[in-house]
């Protein structure tokens, strides 16, 4: 069973490596540029009008493949979705294609590297895994809202953790939706664009960053409120007679309860 698992990982790794190498050797990235999209836009729109189902299927497969292997080009493909399919149809198509692709990238990273990373750094990752289990959903949603974090890095890093796959897909789709709408909307005015970076102005990036930080702040705020509510049933003393309480009567408890004033006494002060 272990041997089969290892062989499957080798096959998956080689497949990803071959596809990525093929992509860069044949310079397929040139077809995923703003200039190429503008020059071929009329052809793409005409093809979609004539073959709507086929064009959507090909587009989704291409988007999923590029995202799953973490290749550059998702931004251009998102713009193309707005230019060819329109706003709301484009949002629906891109939302599902990007979520499926991101989840596949998440699973590829998990299948190939998670066991090695978790076993190699088991002690160091215990705290990380506890944090992911407790507040991972807030962190992922916040990161998805902030365009300053490349989505492919989030896919890979989250795949190395113990975060549940179904939650990753649902939260990713919700978190990526606002940015998807903005880029799809920009795709409808593609003739006015000079670069993809021009879509996100500093004010938009700042607003999304605030949105991303908000769930984390809200989570911490709720923790503080719950803690205060739990302690509200107890009256806080005006002063404390002791600053140490030892539970347990063994040798360790006896030594811990001694203070500097005991001066070697057999019992604590």
Order of alpha helices (4+ residues) and beta strands (2+ residues): alpha-alpha-alpha-alpha-alpha-alpha-alpha-alpha-alpha-alpha-alpha
